[in-house]
Amino acid sequence: MSDSAFSHIAVLGAGAWGTALALAALAAGRQTSLWVREADVLADIQAGHGNRFLPGVAIPDALAVTGDLAEACKADALLLAVPAQVLHAFADGLKPHLRAGQPLVICAKGMEKASGKLVTEVAAQSLPDAALAILSGPSFARDVARGLPTAVTIAAKGPLAAKLQASLGSTTFRPYASDDLTGVALGGAAKNVYAIACGVVEGMGLGENARAALLARSFAELSRLGEHLGAKRETLMGLSGLGDLVLTATSPSSRNFSSGIELGRGGTVTGLSAPGHPLAEGVATAPALVARARAGGIEMPIAEAMADLLSGALPLGEAVMRLMGRKLTVE
């Protein structure tokens, strides 16, 4: 496989993130297709009304949109932008349409709640014949769709990462290549849990000192689990680890941070999942992250407190006291 770019990229999933990635691929000069699951969204885009998942962003005519999954899968490489919790089920329907060795880039962030598997592990098990890659990093969909400067990590084995990098890179979208699929997947999943925690601190009015301390200790937890799973430290220190954590855990534009703020002000998980209020990814990831850490004997007190808070097993005030009352130790 050469480092030259793929000619035709298809993005599977037309939510905000999938649509933004399709616009990035188009801006990079690729023939680009976008597979749309929802019939009403497909009709709106085809009628020139845009995508309700990304309001205010124009969809150019050059972007081919389709509701035919088999047709979309004829592309040279596929970017899979479906939520982590439906990845397994979607992969089962995708499998008949994949060619052996076809590049498949996972663009979801999270861990499968039922199994504790990273998205790359789910895809590798469900689609073993695909050439697997993952794209992650500090990247709000709206900024990418507007063509604002963004840098991400693309991880794959062998020369595939470089070819995907060449296919998606432009003056406004800068992918860095890696071979550490585990580190990239873990960083994208764990940061959502810690972003909720930082939001809780904000919502409770505990101050900037507390939020900075929580952010630093969250990264320490992420690093411990990453080392156990074989992730590279430079990956966790990079865009898809620390970079994404800082963005998601400090910006009100983050669903996870905003959800944490609401919880810190006395809101409930039930309220956060009300119709029209998309549930933060970290809610489903928290118990999976904790289960994965416990299986490896890795101590992750912040993630554990968040999982218990989100499940209703731990009252809000007690979550803070549990963390602050732990035995003093070295950093």
N, C-alpha and C positions, 0 to 999 in steps of 0.2 A: 504493500500500500504506500503510495507516494504521499508527500506532504501537500500536494495540490488540493484545492478545495473541492468539496462535493458540489455538483451542479444543482441538484434539486434537494431541498430540505422540506420535510413536512413536520408540522407541529400538531400533535394529537392532544386536543383539549383546548377549548376557546374561552377559558376563564380569563381573568385579568392577566395572569402571568403567562399563560400560553399565547394569548394575543400579543402581548408585549414582545415575547421571544420571536414570534413570527415577523413582527415589524423589524426587529433587530436583524434577523436573517435576510429580510428583503433589503434593508439598508446596507448590508454587507455585499449585495450584488447577486444574491442567490435567487434562483427560481424557487418560490416559496408557496407551500400549500398549508391551509389551516383546516383541520378536521373539527367540525362543530357537532356536538352531541344534541343540543337543544334545538328543536325545529324552529321555535320562535326567534332564537338568537340568529340562526342561519338566515331566516327570512329577513330579519332586520338588516343584517349586514349586506345581503344581496340587494336590498332596496335602498341602500345608501344611508341608512339611519344609524350606523355605528353599532357598537356592542355594548349592551347595558351593563356588562361587567367592567367596562372601561369607559365610562361616560366622558364625553367631551373630546375623545380621541378619534380622529378621522381614520377610516380604514381605506387605504388606497386601492384602486381598481386592479393594480398589479398583483395584489395578494389574492391568490385563488382560494376560495372557500368551498368546502364540500361537506356533505353529511354522509358520504360513502367512505367507510373506513378502508375497504379493500382498495379503493382508488387512491386514497391518501398514502397507503403503504407501498405504492409503486415508487415512491421517492428514493433517492440514494441513501439518505440517512433520516432517522426519525427522532424527534424530540418529544418525549412523553411528559405532558404537563397535566396529570390528573392527581387528585389528592392522595396522600400516602395511605389513608385508610381504605381506599377503594382500588389500590394498585393491584392487589392480588386478583381480585375479580376481573378487573379490566384486562389484565395480562392473559387470562384464560380466553377471552374473546379475541384478543389480538393475535394470539399464537398462530392460528391458521393462515394469517395474512403475511407473516414474516418470512423472508428468505434466509436461508442459512448464512450466517456471518454478516447479516445486515446490521449496521450500526444503530444502536438504540440508546439514546441519551436520557437518563432519568432526571427530571427537573423538579421533582417533588421534594419536600423537606419534612421529615418526620420518621417515626418508627411505627411499625405495625403493632397496634395495641394488643391484639390477641397473642402474638408470638414473641414480641420484643425484637423482631428482626429489623435491621436497617433497610431502607428502600432498595439499596443495591443487592442485599441478600435475598429479598423477596423476588426481585426481578431475575436474579441469577438462578433461583430455584424454579421459577415459573417459565422462564424463557431461556433455557440453557444454550440454544443455538444462536442467540443474538450476540453481536459484538458489543458488550456493555460499556457504557460510560455514564458519568454523572456531571451535571452542571449545577453549581451552587455558589453563593457569595452574597455580599451586601447589596441587595438589588430590589428596590421597590418597583413594582410593575409600572406604575404611572411614570416614574422617571425614565425607565427604559423606553417606554412607548413614546415619550416626548423627545427622545434622542438626547437626553442629558447624559453626561459622562458617567460610565459605569464600568467597574472591573469585577470579573468573576473568575472562578476556577473551573476548569474542565479536566476531569480525571478519567483516564482510560489506560489500558495496557498497550505496550508497544507503540507503533507510530500513529495509532488512531487519535490520540489526544492532539497531536500536532495538526492532523488533517482537519479535525473539528475546529481547532483554534483558527486555522486559515479560512475555514468556511464561514465562521460567525464573526470574526474580528472586523472592526471598522474604526473610524476615527472617534466614535462615541461609545463603542462597546468593545472592551478590551479583555479577552479571555487569557488567563494564564494556564499553561499546561502542567499536569501532574499525573503521576501513576498511582496515587494513593486514594483509591476509591473509598476505603473504609474511613479515613480521616475526613474526607469531604462530606460523606454521608452523615457521619456522627456530628460534625460541627453544625450542619444544617438542621439536624433534629434537636439536639440538646439546647441550642440557643433559644428556641421558642419557649422552653420551660423556664429558663432563667430570665427571659424577658417578662414573663408573667410575674415572676418574683420581684423584679425591679419595679414593675408597675404597682404591685401591692405596696411596696415601700413608699412610692410616690403618693398613692392614694391615701395612705394612712398618715401622710404628712410627717414622716420620720426624718426627713432632711437629706441633703446632698451627701453628707458624710456616710450615712448608712447605705445610700444607693451605690456610692463608689466602692465601699467595702464589699457589698454584696456582689457587685459585678466582678471584682477581682477574685473573690472566693469562688464564685461560680466558674470562672475560667480554670481555677485550680482543680475543681471537681471534674470538669470536662477533660482536662489534661490527664488526670489519673485514669479515667475510664479509657481514654484514647490510647494511652500507653499499654493498658491491659489488652485491648483489642488489636494491637499492632499498628495503630496509626502513627504517622510520622509527626514528630513535634513541630517541624517547620510548616506542616499543613495546618495544624491546630493554631499556630501563631499567625497564620496567613489570612487571606480574604475569606475563605469558607469557614474559618473557626472564629478567631478573635474579631476579625473585621465584621462578620455578620452578627456576632453577639453584640458588639458595640452599637451597630445601627439599630438592631431590633429591640434592644433593651433600653434605648434612650429616646426614641422618637414616638410621638403620639400617632404618627402615621402607621405604626405597627399595630396590627390587630392584637397581638399577644401582649404588648406593653399596655395598650389601651384597656384590654380586658382585665389586666392586673390592677390598673387604676380603679376600675369599677368595683372589683372585688375588695380592694383596700378601703373603698368608701362604703362598704357594706352590701354590695351587690352579691348575687348568687350565680352559680354556674348555670342553673336553670334559666335565669334571666338573660344570661349571655347568649344562650342558644335559642332565643325566641325567634320566630319567623322574621326574616329580613335582617337578621343580625348574625353574620357568618361566624361560626364557632372558631376560636383561635386554635391553631394546630397543636399548641403546647398542652392543651387540655387532654387530648388523647395520648400524646407522647409521654407525659409525665409518668404514669404508672408503668409504661413499657421501659422507659429509661431506668427507673428504679429497679424493676425486676431484672433487667440486664446487668446492672451494677451488682446487685445482691448475688446473682449467680456466679459472678467472678470474685466475690468477696471485696468489692470496692466500696469504700465509704463515700456517700454522697448526701450529706445531711440537708443541703438546700433543696435538692431535687426531691428528697423524701418528704420534707415539710410541705413542698408544693403539691405533691401527689396526695398527701393526706388532707391538705386544705381543699383541694379541688374535689375530692371524693366526699367531703363533708365530715370526715373523721376527726378533723382538727379545727377548732375555732380559730378565728383570725388572730386574736390577741395571743393565744397560746403558741401559734406558729412562730411568732417573733421571739417569745420567751424561750422556746425550745432551742432556737439558734443561739441566742445571746447567753443562755445559761449553760452551754456546753463546756466541758472541761477545757481549761486553757492549754494551748499547745504551741509548738513552733510553727512557723509559716512554711 
